[in-house]
């Protein structure tokens, strides 16, 4: 077949395929145009998920008849200054959206310039059907623009079979509008479909940061406002703002991670990887944090002209951006100290509330995580232990009869220890409520943080065992551990081969005390099997420390004295990230006294 130039119509439809993928793509392009036009109110209307109708109305600058005719021509734009593709200040700039939509659907534009005399200069309307452009006609319309797209893909019916159900297409359109709304809190947004209005967001006024947080709360949920820490960091001209959710405020997917670059919603693998790295040692591998990150950087430091949909960007210095995100999130979470999500307490109260049928006491749970039942309460904690908990800097053992905590102890954030439930949970009293602490989860975090601090200060101090311990691992497991013996020694764990299929442990990290050595070495052997043989242990230090902390922390079922319990509480208050264990589970639940009183009908 000889070479030939394609006619204009197929060219337009091929080009449209890069921009108009589904109804949500059309919504994105039209809402971005409205924002670029300075709109303060944007209304989106859909029918059949957008396949039958997409209408976007705004109160922006509007257009005259000449502008309408030019707007539907390919590569016609008012948003670029000459041939400068670096200093882009608008969401749209390619001049492809309207002509692409008009080539695959029935498009009608109705617009009137803002500030014109209605009697003299009214509104105008123009239609494009399957790429065939009409002529501007007088119309009736208030200042602003309304764009109607009917029968999407009627000119390219093959594309219709790739659309999802109307409900799925509606959900995608809602996500697009909500992401744009987060970046522009001063604009009112609404989206309706078949009489329902799933999106209705009023314009937020006042201080910019407060307005942005209020908009985020309206979209993500009110709990986000009280369970997120503020981000505010700058490095080499790049500024990062926004909010990062507490580790215990998490989701099952990464759908609630939002990134905005110079006011543009984008998806970027680099940033998603940075977020995972920032939460690496505070969140379970199958849970995802909730974050909203706003990056502002010079135009020449980022390329937004990567893809026709403008959903991807390229950073000139990706390492700098990643380091800024990881550092800012980790610093903010550390500053949060022992905070845990308020939703944990709410879930706990929900578990305590009576059900339709009475529950047996054993069915009551200590927390929303479904841990040990509260069917019985231990007697007063034992006075002291021969081996105190490592890492708590306890005073000498208390006498057999311990005095109750002074009233001043109630002023501590985590209060004063009052009892131990099932040798597993510490109950503390505060001025305005009570706190329930999972002693193993809390101590695990404390040991982990001290291991990290020791590493940063030059190494982990080893404690020789009076009686070396032999651990049977099988030939493969023993070989894996023996191969990494030198690296493990730097972490305070000294192991040597001991015959076929076993290793002998001669020293353990001093911070672990009398921990579960057998379980620790077996877990390390299993983890080494999952890593690539070329992976150095130094590259997985945090994972190794987390495993050590888990086996070196106080276990459920161990009786604690009041002094030990209070020492644990005080250390938690002074330790960053102590609101969750190394696996992302909460270490404590705080219950307000007023909420507890409501359970008993006292309020």
N, C-alpha and C positions, 0 to 999 in steps of 0.2 A: 504494500500500500504506500503510495507516494506521500511525502510530507506535505502538510497544509496548515494554514493558520486556522485556529478555531474561530467560529463566529462569536460575536459579542455575548449572545444569550448563554451558551454553554460556559463561556468564561465566567460570567457573573454567577452562575449556579455552582460552579466548581469553587470559586472564591467564597461563596456564601457558606459552603460546607465547613470552612475553617472557622467561621465566626458564629454561625447559627447552627448549633448542634442539637438543641432541644428548646422547649419553651423557656426554661430558666435562662438560657443564653440570651434570648431576646429581652427578657425582663432586665437582665444585668446591663445590657447595652443601653436600653432606653432610660433606665433609672440613672445610670452614669451621665447620660446626656442632660438629664434634668438637673442633676447636681452641678454639672459644669455650667449650666445656664443660670445658676444662682438661685434655684428654687428653695423655698422655705417650707413647702408643703408638697408632698408627692403621694398620689393615690394610684394604686395598681388594682386593676380588675381583671379576673381570669374567668373563663368558661371552659369546662371540660379539661381542666388542668392546663389551659393555655392553648390547646390545639384549635379550639373553635374561636377563641377571642383572647387577645391580650391588649389591654388598654392602659396607658400610663398618662396621667394628667399632672401638670405642675403649674406653679405660679411664677415661673422663671422669666427670663428676659423676653422670650417670644421671638417670632420671625415675621418678616414681611413677605410679599409674594415672590420677589426675586430670590430671597434666601431659601424659601421653600423649594423652588426649582433647582437651586444649586445643591441643596442638602442631600438630595437623592441621587446625585451623580457620584460615581466612584472616586475616592481619594479627594473629595472636596471637604475641607475642614477649616475652621477658624481658630484652631487651638495650637497651631505651630507657628513659631516666629521664623519665617524663612525656611531654611533647610536644617535647622538645629534640632537634632534628635536626642540631645543630651539633657537640656534644661526643660523637661516636660513638666508642666504645672497643672495639667488637667487629667482626669481619669481616662477620657477618650482623646485620640489624636490621629488615628489612622484614616478617618473618613470612610470607613467600610461598613459600619453597622446598618444605616438606613438603606443604602443600595442593596446590600446583601439580603436584608429582610424583604425588601420589595421584589427581589427576583424569585423568591420562593413562596410568597404569600400575597394577600391582598392588603395593601398598606394605605392608610389614610392619615395625613397630617393636617391638623387644624391649629392655627396659631394666630396670636395677636401680640404685637409689641407692647411692652409695658410702658405706661405713661402716654399712650396715644389718645387722641380725641376720638371717641367712639363714633360720633356723628360724621367725622371727616375721614378718619383712617380706621376702618373696622378690621375684622379678622379675615383670614384667607384659609382656603383648604385645597389640598392637592392629593391625588390618588396615584398609586403605582400598583399595577396588577400583573404579577408574573413577569416583572421586568419592564412592562410597558407603562411609560409615564404619561400622566394626563397634564392638563393645564391648570394653573391656580384659579380658583373660583372664590368669589366673596362668600363669607360665612358668618355665623353668629357665634361668638366665643369670648369669654373674659380674657384679660391679659394672661399670657402664659401659653402653654402648648399642650395639646392632647394628641397622642399617637395611638391609632388603633391598628392592630394586626389581626386579620381574620383568616381562617382556613390555612393555618401554617402548613407548609410543605405541600399544598395542593398542586403546585407546579413541579414538584419532585416527589411523586407518590411513593417511590421506593424508600424514601426516608421514613415514611410513616410507620413501617413495620418495626422500626428500631425504637420507637417511642415506648415508654413504659405506661403503666396504668395512669389514668387521670390523677389518682391519689398520690402516686409516686412523683409525677411531674409537678403537682402542686407543692409537695414537700420540698422539692428541689428549688422551686421558685421562692418559697418562704425563706429558705436558708440564704439565698442570694440577697433578698431584701434585708434580712436581719443583719447580715454581715456589713452591708453598706450603711445600715442605720447605726451600727456600733461606731463606725468611723466618723459619722456626721450627727452627733447628738443634738445639734441645734436645728435639725430639720425634722418635721413631723412626717411620719410614714403610715400608710395603711395599705392593706392588701385584702381583697375580698374575692370570694369564689362561690357562686351559687347562693348568695344571700348570707353566707357566713363571713366573718371578718377575723381570720386567725391572727392577723397582725394589725395592731392599732397602737402606735407609739407617738405620744405627744412630744413636741419640741422641748428640749431641756435648756433651761436658762441658768444664768449665774456663773460661778467660777468654773473654768473649763474642766479641771480635773474632777470636780464634784458632778458636773453635768455628764461627763463621760462615764463615771462610775454608776450614776443613776440609770443611764441608758443600758449599760451592761447588765445591771441588775434586772431591768425590765425584760431583757432578752434571755439571758442565761438563767435567771431565777433570783429571787430575793435573797436566798441563802448565800449566793456568791458574794454579796456585799459585806456580809459579816464573817465570811470564812476565806477571805483573800487578803494577801499582804501587798502593799503598794510597792511598785518598782520605780526607781528614779535613779538612773545611772548614765554617765557620759564618759566616752573615751575617744580621743582623737577625732572630735567633731561629730561622732555618732551618738545620738541620745536614745535611750531606751526608757519608755514609760509604760504604764499599765498596771496590771494586777496578776498575781500568781496565787492560785488556790492552795490552801493548806493541804499537806499530803493526805490527811484523813478525809478531805473533801475531794473525792475522786470519782471517776466514771469508768464504765466497762469498755469504752472506745475512746479514740482520740478526737471524736467529733466536736468536742467542746474546747478545742484549742484554736485560738483566733490570732492571726498575725496581720498587721497592717504596716505597710511601708510607705511613708510619706502620704498617709491617708488613703492608701489603696489596699483593699483586701487581697491577699495573695496566699498561695500555698507554696511552701518551700521545704524541701527535704532537709536542708541544712539546719533550718530553725527547729523543725520537729525533732531532729537528732539532738540538737542542743538542749531542748526541753527534757528529753529522755535522760540525757547526761546529768542535768541539774537535779533531777529527782531520783537518780540512780540508787542511792542508799537509803531512801525514805519511803519507797513505794514498791509494792509487789509488782512482779514482772507483767502480770495480766491486768493491772489497773493503770489508768491514765489520768494525769492531772488536768485541772481546768485552768486555763491561762488565757489572758488577753494581752498581747504584746504590741506596743506601738513604737515602731522604729522611725526615727527622723534622721536623715543623713543627707549630705550634699548630693545634688542631682548627678554629678559626675562620678559618685561612688557607687551607683546602682544603675543597672540597665533594665528598664521596664519594657523595652522593645524586643522581647524574646519570643513571644508567641502571640498570634492574632487575638486570642481571648484575654491577653494581658493578665493572666492569673499566675504567671511565673515571673521571677526576677532573677538577676544575677548580680552578686555583690563583687565589687572589685577586690576587696580584702575579706574573704569569707572567714578566715581564721579570726580576724578581729571581731567580726560580728558574733561568731559563735562564742568566743571567750567572754564578750560583754554579756551575752544572754545567760550563760552558765554562771558566771560570777555574780551577776545581779540577783538572779533567782536564789542561789545558794545563800547569799548574804541576807536577803530579805527573810528567807525561811529561818535562818539562824537567829535573826533578830526577834522572830516570833516566839523564841524560847520554847516553853512547854505547852503552848496553845494547841488545842485539838479542835476539830470542827464542831460547831454547835449542833450540827445535824446528828452527831453521835449521841448527845444527850437527849435530843428529841426522840430518836429511835428507841433509846432506853426507856423513856417514859411511856412510849407506845407499847413496849413489851410488858410493862408493869400494869397497864390498864386492864381492868377486868374484861374478859371476852364474854360472848353470849352464854357459854357454859362455863361454870367455875373451873379453874385450873388447879390441879394439885400443886402444892408448894414446889415440888421438884421440877415442875414445868416452867417456873419463873426463871428467867435468865438474867445474869449479872449485867449483860450489855447486849447491844444489837448484833454482836458478832457470834452469838450463840455459844457462849462458853459455859463454864461449870454452873450447875443449878444452885440456887440459893435456898436449898432445903434445910440447911442447918447452919449454925454459927459456931465457930470455934470458941472455946473458952478464952479467958484473958491470955494474951500472947506470953510465951515463955520468957523468963527474965533475961537470958543471955545464951550465946552459942559458943562452943569451943572454937569453931572456925568462923569468924565474922565475915560478912559479905565483902568480897574484894572490891576495892575502888570507892568505898564510902567514907573512909577516914573516921571510923567510929571511935568514940571514947571508950574507956574500960567498961567491962560488962556491968550492967545495972544490977542493983540489989534485987532480991526476990520479990519484994513488994515495991512496985514502981508507982510514984505519985502521978496523978493525972496531969496532962499538959496544962501549963499556965494559960490564962485567957489571952495573953499576948500572942501565943502561938497561932491563934485563930486568924491573925492578920496576915499570915503568910498566904500567898496565892493558892497553894494546895492544902492549906489548913494544918490541923494537928491530928495525928493518928489516934483513932479511938478503938479500933478493933481489927481483927483479921478474920475474913470469912473463908472457911474451907482450906485454910493454910495456903490460900492462893490470891485473895483479893484484900487489899488494905482499904479500910473505910476511914476517911478523914473528915473532920468537921471544919467548916469555914464560917465566917461571920454571916453569910447569907445563903448557906446551903451545905451540900456535902459533896465529897469527891470519892469515887471508887477507882482504885488503881490496880491494874494487873501487875503483880510484882515481878513476874518473869519478863514480860514485855518491857517494863520500865527499866529494869536492871540491865537487860540486853542492850538497850540504847545507850545507857551510861557507859557500859564496858566498851561498846563499839566506838563511841566518841573519844574515850581515853586511849584506845588503841590507835586511832587516827592521829591524835595529838602526839603520841609517843613516836609514831613513824615520822611525823613532820619534824620532830626534834632530834632525829638521828637514829632511831631504832627502838625496838621493843626489848625491854630488859627480860632476860630469861631467868627462870627459877628451876634449879636442878631438883630432880625427884630423888628422894631417899631410896625408893625402890623403883627402878626403871620398869616401865609397863610394856608388855609385849602385846601387839595387836595383830591378829590374823586377818589378812586381806585377800588371800589368794595370790597366785603368782603374778597375774597381770596387775592387780591393784598395788601389791607391794613394790613391783618394779616402777610403776608410775610415781609413787611417793618417794622412793629412793632416788629417782632421777632428779627430783626437785628438792632434795635434802638441803642443798646449799641455800636455795632461795628461802626455804622454810626457816632455816636457822636465823636468817635476818629478821624474821618475825617472832623470834623467841621460841620456836618449836624445833627441838633438836631430835632428829630421827636417824636410825641406821638400819641397814638390812639385818635381818635376824633369821637366817636359815631360809628355806624355800617357803614363799607365800606369807611372810610375816616381817614386821619391822618392830624395832624397840624404840620407845620414846624415853629419852634421858632428861629432857628439860621442856618446860612449857612456859608460855608468856606469864610473867609475874602477875599481870593484871587479871588473869583468869582464875587464880587461886586453885581450889580443889574442884575443878570442873570435870566434865564428862570426857575424859581423854579418849576412850575407846570410840565413842560416837563422833568426836571431832575428827579423828584420823580417818575413820571410815567415810564420813561425809566429804572430807577433802579428797580422798581417793576417787569417790564417785564424781566429784566436780572436775577433777583433772581428766577423767575419761571423756567428759563432754567438750573439753577445750581442744582446740587445734594443737597439734604437737609443736608447732612453731611459736605458740603463744607463750610469752614470758610471764612468770608469776608476777613480776612488777607491774604488768599491765592489768592484772586482775586483783590488785591488792585489796580494794574495797570489798570485793566478794569474799576473799579469804578472811579478812577481818570480821565481816558479818558472820561467817560460819563460826569463827572462834568465839565471837561474842555470844552467839546463841548457846554454845556448849559451855561457856564459862560463866553464865549468869545464873542467878538463883532460880530454882525450879519451882513450879507449882507443887504444893504439898509440903513445903518447908515452913516450919513455925518460926516466926520472927518476933523479936522483942519490940517493945514500944520504941526504944532508942534506935533500933535498926530501921523500923518503919519510918520514923521521923527523919533519920539520916537520908533514907532513900528519897523522901519527899523534898528535902532541902537540896539534895544533889540534882534532882529533876528540875527544880526551879532555876538552877544555875547552869544547866546544860542546854546548849542549842539543840533544837529538833527533838526534844524529849517528849513531844506530844504524840509521837508514833514510834513503833519499834522498827527494826531494820527491814521488816516485810511490809510496812505501810499500815499495820493495824494500830488502832488507838491504844495508848498506854493508860489512859485514864478517861473517866466520864465525869463531867461536872453536872450536878443537878441543882437548880435553883430551889430554894426553900419554898417559894411561892408555888412552883410547879408541883413539888412533892405534896404540898398541902391540898392542891386541887385534886390529887389522886384520892384523897380521903374526904373530899367534899367540904373542906374547911374554908374554901374561898369560892 
